[in-house]
């Protein structure tokens, strides 16, 4: 069985990929880390990206968080400041 999640890209990631969102199909039981690997395979521009923040359904999430059908995953570039 598969699950579909909606991925939203923000700020520099959106500009880098030229897309604001997409739907990704993953195997049942997929984790945030599974999604990130799938996205790096799909988008070469993400392969060197480090420090991406992930939120699932508007809550920050770790790489070990499980994903379910219909989840909305936001990817945010690292924030720097001084």
C-alpha positions as CSV (number, residue, x, y, z in Angstrom):
1,X,0.0,0.0,0.0
2,X,1.1,3.6,-0.7
3,X,0.6,6.9,1.1
4,X,0.5,10.3,-0.6
5,X,1.8,13.4,1.1
6,X,1.8,17.0,0.0
7,X,5.2,18.6,0.1
8,X,5.5,22.4,0.4
9,X,8.7,24.2,-0.4
10,X,9.6,27.6,1.1
11,X,12.0,30.5,0.6
12,X,15.3,29.4,-1.1
13,X,14.1,25.9,-1.6
14,X,11.1,27.1,-3.6
15,X,13.4,29.3,-5.8
16,X,16.0,26.5,-6.2
17,X,13.4,23.9,-7.4
18,X,11.2,26.3,-9.3
19,X,8.1,24.7,-7.7
20,X,6.1,25.6,-4.6
21,X,4.6,22.2,-3.9
22,X,4.2,18.6,-5.1
23,X,2.5,15.4,-4.2
24,X,4.8,12.5,-3.4
25,X,3.8,8.8,-3.2
26,X,5.7,6.7,-0.6
27,X,5.5,3.2,0.8
28,X,3.2,2.7,3.8
29,X,5.2,3.1,7.0
30,X,7.5,5.7,5.4
31,X,9.3,8.2,7.7
32,X,10.4,11.8,7.1
33,X,13.8,10.4,6.3
34,X,12.3,8.2,3.6
35,X,10.6,11.3,2.1
36,X,13.9,13.3,2.2
37,X,15.8,10.5,0.4
38,X,13.0,10.3,-2.3
39,X,13.1,14.0,-2.8
40,X,16.9,14.0,-3.2
41,X,16.6,11.3,-5.8
42,X,13.9,13.4,-7.6
43,X,15.6,16.8,-7.3
44,X,19.4,17.0,-7.9
45,X,19.4,20.5,-6.4
46,X,18.5,19.0,-3.0
47,X,21.3,16.5,-2.9
48,X,23.8,18.9,-1.3
49,X,21.2,20.7,0.9
50,X,21.9,20.4,4.6
51,X,20.0,21.6,7.6
52,X,16.6,21.6,6.1
53,X,13.9,22.0,8.7
54,X,10.8,19.8,8.3
55,X,7.3,20.3,9.6
56,X,4.5,17.8,9.3
57,X,1.0,19.2,9.6
58,X,2.4,22.5,11.0
59,X,4.5,20.8,13.7
60,X,8.3,20.5,13.5
61,X,9.3,16.9,13.0
62,X,12.3,14.7,13.3
63,X,13.6,12.3,10.6
64,X,12.1,9.4,12.5
65,X,8.5,10.7,12.4
66,X,6.1,8.5,10.5
67,X,4.0,9.8,7.6
68,X,0.4,9.1,6.9
69,X,-1.9,9.5,3.9
70,X,-2.8,13.2,3.4
71,X,0.0,14.6,5.6
72,X,1.3,18.1,4.6
73,X,5.1,18.3,4.9
74,X,6.8,21.7,4.8
75,X,10.5,22.0,3.9
76,X,12.2,25.1,5.1
77,X,15.8,26.1,4.4
78,X,18.2,26.6,7.3
79,X,17.9,30.0,8.9
80,X,21.0,32.0,9.6
81,X,21.4,35.2,11.4
82,X,23.7,37.3,13.4
